[in-house]
Amino acid sequence: MSASNSTILVVEDDAIVRMLIVDVLEELEFTVVEAADAESALEMVKKEDQVIDLMMTDVGLPDMDGKQLATKVRELRPALPILFASGYAESVEMPEGMQMIAKPFSIDQLRDKVKSMLPTA
């Protein structure tokens, strides 16, 4: 599976940050769908015809935090890899298939982290 075949759901309430992440991922030839909050993200995840290979979410969202969102998403799509982005250096235990990237991150860090989490064909 090449990167260009992978679809990433980006959940970030800060429009500028979201735009930057989306631009970077698209530059890396990923298909990107975006959500400004957890509710919008859940709506996308619920659509059975919406392909999502990885969800990248900010930990601090206005309506529910990224971890609560991840729990709900995993109920719908148990195998979906989830990448948390956090401005806080948290060394929290991540469940299987979930990882953390610290903000600010470089394009290379983001690329490497995303590629490491995507299933390879």
C-alpha distance (Angstrom), angle and dihedral (degrees) to the residues before:
residue distance angle dihedral
M1 . . .
S2 3.78 . .
A3 3.78 122.3 .
S4 3.79 91.5 -110.1
N5 3.80 89.6 64.5
S6 3.79 93.5 57.0
T7 3.78 124.5 94.8
I8 3.79 118.9 -152.2
L9 3.79 125.0 -163.6
V10 3.81 109.2 -147.8
V11 3.81 115.3 -160.5
E12 3.81 112.7 -170.6
D13 3.81 128.3 141.2
D14 3.81 94.8 -156.4
A15 3.81 104.0 84.4
I16 3.82 94.6 -155.0
V17 3.79 94.2 48.7
R18 3.81 90.2 45.3
M19 3.80 91.1 50.8
L20 3.82 91.5 50.4
I21 3.81 92.9 49.5
V22 3.81 91.4 46.5
D23 3.82 91.2 48.7
V24 3.79 91.8 50.7
L25 3.81 93.9 47.3
E26 3.80 92.0 47.0
E27 3.80 89.3 48.7
L28 3.82 86.2 55.6
E29 3.83 86.9 53.5
F30 3.77 98.5 -108.3
T31 3.78 120.6 140.9
V32 3.80 107.4 -120.4
V33 3.79 132.5 -158.7
E34 3.78 116.9 -176.7
A35 3.77 139.7 -154.1
A36 3.80 129.1 -172.2
D37 3.79 94.5 -153.0
A38 3.79 143.8 13.4
E39 3.82 94.7 -96.9
S40 3.82 92.1 56.2
A41 3.80 89.9 45.9
L42 3.81 91.4 52.2
E43 3.80 90.7 50.1
M44 3.82 89.2 55.7
V45 3.79 93.1 45.9
K46 3.82 90.0 51.2
K47 3.82 91.6 57.0
E48 3.77 103.2 96.2
D49 3.81 92.9 -157.2
Q50 3.83 92.9 53.2
V51 3.80 109.3 101.3
I52 3.81 112.5 -143.5
D53 3.80 119.8 171.5
L54 3.80 96.6 173.5
M55 3.79 136.8 6.1
M56 3.78 119.3 -144.8
T57 3.78 112.5 -167.0
D58 3.75 137.5 176.6
V59 3.80 111.2 -121.4
G60 3.81 92.9 -137.4
L61 3.80 108.5 60.3
P62 3.82 123.8 160.3
D63 3.81 99.8 -125.0
M64 3.82 101.4 36.4
D65 3.76 130.9 -13.0
G66 3.78 122.6 -97.8
K67 3.79 92.9 -105.4
Q68 3.81 92.6 55.1
L69 3.80 88.3 47.6
A70 3.81 90.4 50.4
T71 3.81 90.8 52.3
K72 3.81 91.3 52.9
V73 3.81 92.9 43.9
R74 3.80 91.0 50.8
E75 3.82 89.5 54.9
L76 3.81 87.6 59.3
R77 3.80 99.2 34.8
P78 3.81 108.7 20.2
A79 3.81 96.4 -177.1
L80 3.82 98.6 45.9
P81 3.83 112.1 125.6
I82 3.81 111.3 -128.9
L83 3.79 126.7 -157.8
F84 3.80 117.7 -164.6
A85 3.80 119.9 -154.4
S86 3.77 114.4 -156.3
G87 3.77 136.0 174.1
Y88 3.78 88.0 -151.8
A89 3.76 121.4 78.0
E90 3.77 96.4 -126.4
S91 3.75 119.8 173.4
V92 3.76 94.8 -159.8
E93 3.76 124.3 155.8
M94 3.79 107.1 -103.0
P95 3.80 120.8 -148.9
E96 3.80 118.9 -121.1
G97 3.80 112.1 -65.5
M98 3.81 94.1 16.7
Q99 3.77 126.1 105.6
M100 3.79 138.5 172.3
I101 3.80 130.8 -130.9
A102 3.80 119.0 -167.4
K103 3.80 120.2 -129.3
P104 2.92 127.4 -97.0
F105 3.79 94.4 46.0
S106 3.78 130.5 169.0
I107 3.78 124.6 -117.8
D108 3.80 88.5 -110.7
Q109 3.80 92.7 51.5
L110 3.80 90.7 50.0
R111 3.80 93.0 46.9
D112 3.80 93.7 48.2
K113 3.81 93.7 45.6
V114 3.82 93.7 48.1
K115 3.81 93.6 45.7
S116 3.81 91.3 48.6
M117 3.81 90.5 54.5
L118 3.79 99.2 46.0
P119 3.78 118.2 93.8
T120 3.77 110.8 -108.1
A121 3.76 120.3 -139.3
